[in-house]
Amino acid sequence: METIFEKAFLVALRKHSSIKQLVQKKVDMIIENPIAMGEPLKGNWQGFYSCPVKRNFIIIYLFCEVCRKKSDDLVVECSDCLDRPDQTIKFVLLGPHDKAYGK
């Protein structure tokens, strides 16, 4: 499984370093089973998944295999989509629920 952490995710992780261990645990669980851990998103976030870290704090990520199977890659349009294998997880955003979806 290839794992990519977008810059926005890493910046948010440094900002919220107090929950770094919780985030690491969730990231490990997502890598183990990305479909079971996340909730597929709709609308402007079609193709993405969200997974709660704690009550109002979420991780937003992509799982390339599912994105391509559902043809969501036509909506998401990752700049490196063709360079990534199906078994790739991209961790995109991390933060409080309302702020994460606002980006």
Secondary structure, 3 states (H helix, E strand, C coil): CEEEECHHHHHHHHHCHHHHHHHHHHHHHHHHCHHHHCEECCHHHCCEEEEEEECCEEEEEEEHHHHHHCCCHHHHCCCCHHHCCCCEEEEEEEEEHHHHHHC
